[in-house]
Amino acid sequence: MAGVKFIEHVGKKILSIDFAHAELEEIVAVIKEAKFLISKEPLKSVLTITNVQGIRIGFGTVRVLKDLAVSNKPFVKAGAVIGLNSLQKIELDVIMKFSGRKFPSFSSFAEAADWLINHNSNQ
């Protein structure tokens, strides 16, 4: 089930943005919740992991994901993506170019969380 929640990993707070197998309407609802939660955090403080496994890529999906990446940029210290297939990797490149952000992709939540903690603890 898609949703947004803060989790703790090795004593650090990470926002899990889960779009797994969601349709566009549900993705839009999750984005609205994510924007709300992220906007309450200090600038450049939020670590995020976004799960896109099984979502259908189309113009609407790319548009709302680009909007999320751009609107959250001031608040997000670093973000990672999990669950990408080959087509989604191409779309992620488009989103990164449009938003001016980098989103490394990982095969698991634990791998992404470890990278976020290890590569962003001193920044």
N, C-alpha and C positions, 0 to 999 in steps of 0.2 A: 504494500500500500504506500503510495506516494505521500511525502510529508517533509516537514522541517523540524529539526530538534538539535539542541546543543547536547553534545556528549563530551565526556572527559576521557582523554587518552594520555597516559603518562603524566597526569596532573595538569594537562593543558586543555582548554576548552576549544572544541572544534564544532562548527556548524555543519551538520549533515543535511544536505539538500537532496532528497531522494525523489527522482522522477521515474524510477524503474517501472517499465511497462505502462506508463500513464499515457492517456490521450491528451490532446491539446487543451481541452477545457480544464482537466485536472492539473496540467502543467502550469497553466495561467494562475490557478488558485494557489498552488504551492509557491510560485514566484511572488505573488502578492504577500503571502505570509513571510517568505524569506526577506523581502525588502523591508517589511515592518520590523522584524527582529534585528536585522543588520543595522538599520538606521538608529537603533537605540544604543549601539555600541560606540566606543571611542573610535576616532579616525585611525586608519591603518592598524587595527587591532584584531580583526576577525580572520580566523583560519577556516577555510571551507573545503568540503569534499562534496562534489556533485556526482550523483549516480544517474547515468543516462541509459542504463542497460534496457534494451528492448523498446526504446521509444522510436516512433516513426519520425524520420526527418522529412520536413517539408518546409515551405516558405514560412508558414505561420510559426512553426516551432523554432526555426532559426531566428526569426524576428524577435520573438519574446525572450529567447535566451540571450541574444545580443543586448536587448534592453536591460536585462538583469545584470549582465557583465558590466555594462557602462554605468548604470545607476549605483551599483555597489562599489565601484572602484575606489572612492575615497575612504571607505570603511574597511576594505579587505586588505590584510597584510599579504596573504598568499592563498591560492586556491589550487585544488587538484581535481581531476576528473577520473571516474572509474566507469567501467562497463561499455567502453567505446567499441564499435565495430568499424570496419574499413571506411564506410561511407561517412559515419559520424566523425571520424578523424579528419576527413576533408572539411566537413562543416565546422569543426572546432578551429581549424586554421582560419577560416573566414571570420569566425567570432573573435578570435584573438587579434586579427588584423584590425577589425572594426573597433574593438574596445581598447586596444593598446595594452592588453594584459596577456600574461602567459599562464597557461594551464597545463602542467605536465599530466600525462595520463598514466594510470597504474591499473594493474589487474585485480587488485583487492583493496578493500577499505583499510585494512591494517597496514598494507604497504604504503598507501597514500598518507595515512595518518603519521606513520613513522617518518616519512619524507618531510611532511609539514613541520613536525616538531624539530627534527634534526637540522633542517635547513633554514629555519626561521626563528630559532630560539634567541639569537643574538642581534637580530635586526630591529 
